[in-house]
Each structure stands twice: as C-alpha cells, then as structure tokens.
Amino acid sequence: MPTVILLDVSLSMSRSINTRDKISLIDVAQSNLLYFFDQLSSRCKLEHSSLVVFSSLYEVLVKFTRDYEALKTACLSLTTYDKTKIETALFGIEDLVTEEWGSFVPINLIFITDGQCGIGECSLQESLKTINQKQKDVHFPIPFSFPCNLSIICLASHNELRANKKYFEQLITMNYEKGELIIPDSLTEANVQKCFNRLLSLHYNKYEGTLKCGHFESQVTLSPPPSFQNTFTQIVNLYRHPDDEAPIANLKLGTVLNIIGFLDLQSFSNPAYMSRHLVVPIQNENNQNNAGKNKDSISFQPSFSVLLHGSLKMEKMGAVVKLGNEWYGMLYSWADNKKKSNLMLSIFEPGLERVPWLGNLKYLGPAYELPSNPYLQDAKEGTEESPFPVITSTRRSYHSHTNAVWIKSSGLVSDIQKLLRYAKKLPDKQSVFFKEVNKLRKAGVAYGFHGLLVSLALTLEQEAENMKPEIQVQLRHVAEGLRNASNREMNKNIVAINMFRKKSN
C-alpha cells in the first residue's frame, strides 16, 4: 500500500542527540530515512511513497512516486523551521491522500517526530482537549477518511517522552487502534535504525512463493506484499454474514499458489476481493549466476508466469488459484494503459461461495464430467455456450433495472450531455429521451440529489427557448415534472404528452 512519510522539521529537531556529538535529531532522521528508502526500493519497488515535512505549516516535498532517488535527494535538503503544529500537518495528509487515492485505498503513515507536542493553542494537547468543543464543520483530522495504519517514531528517550507519550498513544487510539508507537531504547543512530527495522518487519515484509500449475512452476513475488493479520481480518469479520462460519482469527498466505482450473473472464465477471497484487517473477540462484556471467541472457530465461500471463491475455481467461483451505483467488491479465499489461492476483474472502454466480468453488470441474448439469448435452454437441453464471433462485432487486453510477463528476456530466443531445433531436428520439430523463430522475431521488433535478429542469427550459413551439411544450412539461416535489417517488415516471404520438387511422 502507498506510504506517506510525515517528518517534523520544527526548531526542536535541530538539537543535538547528546552533549558530546554535534549530530542533531534532524541528521539522525535524515540518515535513517535514506536507509529506509533503500530498503523500500528493494522490498516494495512498485509501491508509491511521498515525503511531507511540517512545522507551523506543512510542505509536500515529494508527491507520490516510485522514484526513490527523488525521495533521497529531498531528504538531503532538509532544514528546520519554527514551532510544532501537528494538527495542521494531519489536515495536510488528509488532503494529499484523498486527492491522489480517494477514500478507499489503505495508507501507511509514518510520523517521525522528537516527541514535542508544541505550546499554546496550536499544541497537540490543546487540540485533543478541545475536540468536543469544535464546530460540526471543523473536526480533528483523525480518524482519517481513508484506511490508515499510523506508525509514530519518536526520536526521544523514554524519560523525555514521559509527559507527552499519552497524547501520541491517543492519536493511535483515535485511529481505530491501527498503528504503533515506536521509541528507541536510547537516542543513538544504531537504536533509531532498529526502530526503522522494526517498522520494516511489521509492514514491509517481502513475499516470495511458488506459482504452480500441474508440473509447471515459477518463483514469484507479490506487490504489495499481502498482509491480512490486522486490517483485512477485521474487515472480513465485521461484514461476515451471521450464517457463515466462525470469525477468522488470523489469515496468512502460504508459499504455494496452486492453479486448479481456468474460466473465461465473462464467467468470472467482477467478483469482490480483499486485495489485489501484481505477480512478478523472480529468478532462482542458478539463473542469477548465469545472468551475472552474461547480462544478455537474462531476457531469455524461461518463466512459467510469463507464459501464463501471455496465455491468459490472448485467450481472455482467468485462472482459479487455491491459496489455502477453502480460500481461493483469481489470476488474470490486467492493464493500467493500452501499452502495458501485468499478471494480477485478486484474493477472495475465505470461503467456498465467495463468487455467488459460480456456486461452490469446490465443485468446479470440466463441464462434460457433470452428469447433473443441463449443459452436458450441449457440450457434447460442440456448442460454445457456458453454464455460468449459475442462476440463483433469489431474484435480486438490482437485477431488474440499469442504475446510474456517478463515482466521478465526469460520469454525471456525460449523462446530462447525452440527455441534452436527445432533447435536440426531438421528436425522433422521444423514447430514448424519456428513458434517460427517468433514469436521471430516479437516481437523483435515490441519492437525495434533489438539487440535480432542479438544475436539470432549468437547463431544459433554457434549451427550449431556441426550439420549435411543440418541442418547447414537451421540454417544459419535463422540467415541471423534475421540479415538482410530488413526483419525487421512486416508481413514478415522467411520461410524454400526446402531441408527438402518431394518430391511428
């Protein structure tokens, strides 16, 4: 998951770590961040990281990037400024993350400070004491609007931190207790590096395993490394159905990813998953030695994962992967742009029926070996029909209608522009025009987006001014229906008036 480094560069960070040396706290933080970025570049080189510094204000030195050299260069130019104001920095983290990743991508936030909370009204003590006194539209940034693991590294001794330790622990408690407070045994560079090593072992362990399919196998690593012990285990247990098996105490991915079969992507559709990971092949020791002797030979080393990726991409299929006892996932080719694609692993929640339209994954097999399957006769005749998805007896309410989904503003703008194009082609496009009108009206009512209906009514009235009289009447009729509060019922549609209907002979 993406990482944000939040570094305290207030004036107190310029003090020396002891009376003998001239090494300051900012120097210690700088050297250990260089070490930390070196470790990330080898363990999680495909993940994004960002560097933010703060004192009374905050500054984003490096936005989210995979360029660790740029992060290290920014570390070399660190300077100290004025007083500490932690609350302002946390607001800056909220803006930075939501702008780049939204509110659903988990983030690792590493907060490095000297343990000073600031003084006066801007101090952390005052911010925490006055949380309940703040106005409704102004709230303390923690908990964040996105999932976050908060790791606080305090460059201070236990005695120095005794008075302020409870405030930093309170930040972790407010973050749904997801995080840790790490304090060095003594304020030396070696002990501070141990704190960073502990952080690396907690959240940045590299995964290496074997991808197998029959007699084929390949050594692979997953990026980002899977970690279910904390966040994902809690999420699975929180949303577990009462009829499901007992809550999960601990999830741990094994070292063998065993492919048990293949399905076309249409049968997989878009199943819910716990996490997604890039599958990257790694070389064994023999190949690494050969590559060291001949640098040009590295591109000619056979790899089953590369073969699998090309096959899945060309055939438009996915592979069912067994991860553990009653735990499955899906391998498929995924592209973030038109030029480059990658082998991706989506990990499902533990259980046998986590893809409802496929039924029990334990019973999947060749279609011609299922005597009770009505697809058997068609399969013998050589037809290409698939038995999936498995039809359930329960009819879901969301199956009957096509709903409008506006994740981004561009989707809403596109729907409105489509409606206006149909309006200009009346009466020829009358049926599709009213279909789009009622789709937007229903979505606006369902989402409580009543302002959309009023604005859409005004837009249609403006468009009507330059149209024929009979079209003006129709558009004003639609605008009145959108604006009228009595028509804000889910099952009541706006219908066309009769002037465009053909008279029967």
N, C-alpha and C positions, 0 to 999 in steps of 0.2 A: 504494500500500500504506500501511497505518497508520504513523504517525510517533510516536516517543517522544523527548522532549527530556529528557535527564538532565543537570541543572545542578549543579555543585559550588558550595555556599554555605558552605564551611568558612571559618575565620577568615583564612586566607591570601588569600582573594579580596577582602578589604577593603583591600589595599594599593594605593597609587596607581600608575598606569602610568608615571609619571616624577616627578622631584623638583620640577618646576615646577607641574604641574597637581594639582588636588585630585580628579581623576577616578579612581575606583577600578576594579579589574577587574570587580567586580560591576555597576558602572554601564555599563561597556562591553558586558558580556554582556546586560544589560537592554535597552539601546538597539538592539542588533543582533538580539535576539530579537523585538522589536517590528517591526523591518524584515522579519525572516524570516517572521513570521506574516502580515504584509501581502502578501508575495509568495505564500505558500501559499493565501491566500484567493482570489487571482486565478488561480493555476495549478491548484490541486487542491482546490477548494472543497468537493468531495463526499467527500474523504477525512477520516478521523478522526485527531486528534492528541491527545497527552497531555503534561503537564508534571510532571516529578518532580524534586525537589531533595534533596540529601543533604549530610551532614557525617559525624558518627559514626553517625547514624541517617538514614533516608530518609523522605520525606513526599510523597504524591501530591497535588499542589496542584490539578490538574485531571485528571479521568479522561478517557477517550477521548471526544472531542466534535468536532462540526463548527462549534461556536460559537467563532470566532476572537476575538471581543470578550472572551469569558470568559478565554481564554488570555492576551490582552494585559493584562487587568485583574489577573490573577495575577502577571504579570511586574512590574507597578508596585509590588507589595507585598513584594518580595524583601528579605530581611535575611540577614546572616551569622551562623553559629553557632560550633561548636567544631571539633575536629580532623577530618581526612580519613580515611574508611574506605570505600574503593572497593568492596571485596568485598561488604559489606552492601548497598550500593546496587544492585549487579548481581543479587543474590538478590531484591531488591525488584522489579526489572524482570522477572525470570523469573515471579514470582507475578502481577504485574499483567497481563502479556501472556497467559499461559496461562489465566487466569481469564476474560478477555474474548474472546480469539480462538482459544484452543486451541493445538495444536502444529503446525498446517499452514499458517497464514496468514503470509506473509513480512512482516517488520517492518523499518522504517528506524529505527535507534537512533542518535541524535545526542548524543554525550557531550561536554559543554563543561566544561573544567577549566583550572586555571592551571598544570598540569604537575607539581604536587606530589603525591607518592605516599603521604604520611603518614609517621609514625615509629613505631618499636616493633613489637609483634606484630601490630598492626592495619594495618600499611603494605602497599602493593601488592607491594613487594619480598619481604616475608616470605610473603605469600600465594602468590606464584608459586614461591618456593623450596621451600615445604612441600607442593606439590600432591601429590607422590608419597607423602608421609607421612600424608596424611589417611586416615581410616577409609573403608571401602567405601560406607557410607551417607551420608557427608559429602564432597561434591566441589565443586570450584571451579565457579561458575555458567557459565563459558564453556568449551566451546561451549554455547549455549542449546539448549533442547529444540525450539525453533521456528526456521525460516529467518530469518536476520537479516543485515542489512548494517550494520556498525559504523563510523560516522564519528566520529573523535575530533578535536575542535578544541581545541588547546592555546593558551591566552592567555598566551604566554611567548615570549621571544626564543630564537633558536637556541642562544645561549650558556647561557641559563638552563636550557634543556631538555636540554643535552648529557648530563648524568648519568642522567636518567630516561627519555630517549627510547626506549631499548631495551625498557623494560617496557611502554610503550604499544604499541610495534610487536609485542611478544609477544602482547598481547591480540588484535590483528588476526590474527596467525598462528594462534592457537588457535581463532579464529572461521572456520576453513577459508579464511583469507586473503581473506575477503569484507569489504572496508572500506578506509579510507584514514585516514592521519594528516595533518591539515592544520595548518600552522604559519604565522602571519603573518610577512611579511618584517621588519616592525618593529612594536612594540607601540603602534600608533595606531588610532584609531577607523576611519579610512579603510581601513587594511590589514586590520583584522579584518573589516570589511564585505566586502572582497574574498574572504576565506575563506568567508563565507556565500554569496556569489555563485557561487563555485566549487562549493559543495555543491548549490546550486540547479541549476546546469548539469549536474551529474552525475546527479542522481536526480529532479529535478522539472521536466524539460522538458515543456512543453505540446505535446500532439499536435493538429494540425489537418489534416484531409484532406477528400476528396470522396467521398460515398456515391453510387454510380451504379447505375442500372438502366435500360438502354436509353437513351432520350432524357431520362429524369428524373435529376436530381442534386441534392444538398444538401450544404452545407458543415457538417461535424460535427467534434466533438472527442470524444476517448475519455477516460474517467475510471475508474481511474487511467491515466495515460499508459503505453503499452506500452514495456517495456524488456527486451530479450532478450539484450543483449550479454554479460551476466555470468551471472546466476543460472540463467535458463531454458536458455541454451545449454549450460551444464554439465550440467543435469539431463537434457536430451534426449540428449546424447552418453553419459551414464552408463548410461541404460536402453535404449540403442539395441540392436536385435537384430543378431546377427552377420551375418545375411543382408541387412540393409538397406544403403542406400547409404553413402558415406563420411561420417565425422563432420562436423557442422556447425561451421564456423569462426566465423561471425557471422550473426546474424539481425537484420534491420532491416525494419520495416514500412513499405511505401510510402505515398504520399499518396493513392492511389486504392483504394477498397474497392468492387469491382465485383461486383454481384449477377448470378449466371449462371443461377439457377433457384430453384424453390420445391418443398418437400416437406412433407407433413403431419408433425406433431410425433411421431406414433406411429412413423413410419419413421425419424426421427432418433433416437428413444428417448433415451438419456442418454449421449452419446459422451464419451470422455476429452478433456480440453482442457488447454492450457498455462496460459491465463489468461482471465479474464472482464473485460469492460469495459462501462460504461454508454456508450451512444451519445447524445450531447447535441447538438442542432442549434445552430449559431451563425449570426448574421446577417452578411450581407455589408455592405460600406461604404454602399451606397445605402440599404439598409433601416435601417441605424443612423442615417443622416442624417434619413430620414423619421420615424423613431421619435423623434428629438430634437425635431423640429418639432411632432409630435403624439404625445403619450405614449400615447394610447388606441389608436393604430394598430398598436402592436407585437404585440398579440394576434391581429391579422387578417392578418399576413404569411403567405403560403403557404409551406409547408415540406414537401418530399417525405419527409423522415424521419418527420415526424408522421403523414403519410398512410400510410406503410409500417407504422409501429407499430400504428396502428388496424386496418389490414387483417390483419396477422399475428395480432393478438389476437382479432379477430372470427372469422377462418377457422381458427384453431388450427393455423397453419402456421409453418414456419421457412424462411429463405432461405439458400441456399448462396452464400457470398461468396468470391471469389478474391482472395487477398492478395498473391500473388506467383507465381513459377514453381514449380508443384507444391506450393502452400501454400494452404490453404483454412481457412475458418471458418464459423460459423453465426450468423445473426441471428434473434432471436425475442423475444417479449414475456415479460417476467419481472416478477413481483410479489413484494415482500417482505411485503406485507399485502394484505388484501382490497380496500382502497380505492384504492391507487396502484400502477400498473404502469409499467415502463420498457422501452425498447428496449435489448437486451443483445447483445453480441458475444462469442461464445466462440471462441477461437483454437485450432485444432488444431495438432498437431505437423506439421512439414513432411513431405510425402509424399502419395501418391495413394490409399493404402489405410489411412488413419488411422481410418476408421469401417468396421470389418471387415464388418458386416452390409449395408452399401451397396455393397460391392465397390469397384472402381476408380472414383474420382470423375470421372476424365477421360471415362468412357464414359456418364455420366448424360445422359439426354435424354428427350424425350417417349416414353411407352410405345408409342404406335402406330407409331413410327418404328423400332422394334427388331424386325426380321423373325425373329430367332432367339429372341425372348422368348416363352415359352408363354403369357404374359399377353395376347398380341396378339389372340387370338380372343375372349377375354373382354372386352377393351377395346372391340372393335367392336360387341359386343352391348350395350354400355352399362352393364355391371356396375360396381360401385364397389370391387371388390377391388383391392388394391395388390400389386405384385410384390415389395415389400420386407417384411421383410428378405431379402436374398439368402442362401439356405441354403448353408452351407459343408459340405464333405464330412467335416470332422472334427467328431466329437461331443465337446463339452467336458464334463468331469466335473461342473461346476457347473450344467449344464442339467437334470439328472435329478431334483434334489431342491430343495425350498424350505428355505433355511437361515435360522437365526435370526441377526439382526444387532443387536448391542447397542452402539450408539455412545454413548448416554446411559443413565443409570440408569433413567430413566422407561420405556424400552423393555423392560428386563428386568422391572421391576415390573408392567408391563402384561401380559406373557406369563404371569407367575406368577398374577396375579389371574384371568386367563382360565382357567387350569388349575383353580384352586380353584372357579370358578363351575361348570365342568363336573363337578367332583367332587361338588358338592352336588345335581346333577341326575341322578346315577346311579340306576338302570341305564339310563335313557332315552338319556343322552349318552355311552354307553360307548365307541363307536367314535371319536368326536372327542376324548374324554378321553385315550385311549391314544395317539392321534395326537400330541396336544400333549405328553404325557409323554415320548414317544420323541424328539420334536423338541428338547425341553429337555435330555434326557439326552445326545443326540448332540452338541449344541452345547457342553454342559459338558465332555464328554470331549475334543472337538476343541480347545477353547480352554484345556484344562488347568484348568478351573474346577471342581475336584472338591469344593471347599467348598460350591458351589451345590447339588450333588447331595445332600450330607449335610443341609444346611439344608432343602432341599425335602422330604426324607424325614421330618424331624422335624415339619415343618408339616403334612404329610398325616396323620401319626399323631395330631397334636393335633386335626385336623378330624374324624378318625374317631371320637373319643370321644363325640360327640353325634349319631351316625348309627346307622342300623339295623345289626344284627349282620352281615348278609350284606355290607353295604357296608363295614363295618369290616374284614372279612376281605380284601376286594378292595384297599382302600387300604393295609393293612399289607403285603400282597403286593407292591404297587408300591413302597412305602417300602423294603422289603428289597431289591428289585431295584436301586433307586437307590443304596443304601448298599453293596451287595456289590461289592467290588473286582473280582471275576472277571467281572462283567458290563460292565466299562468297555471294551467293544470297540465299534468304530465301526459294525459291521454286525450287531450283536446287539440285537434289540428286546425290550422287556418286553411280554409278551402277557397277555391277561386269562385268569383261571381260568374254569372251565366253569360256574359257578353261575348266571351271568346269561344263558347261552345257552338258546334255546328248544329243547325236546326235539322231535325229529322224530316224526311219527305212525307 
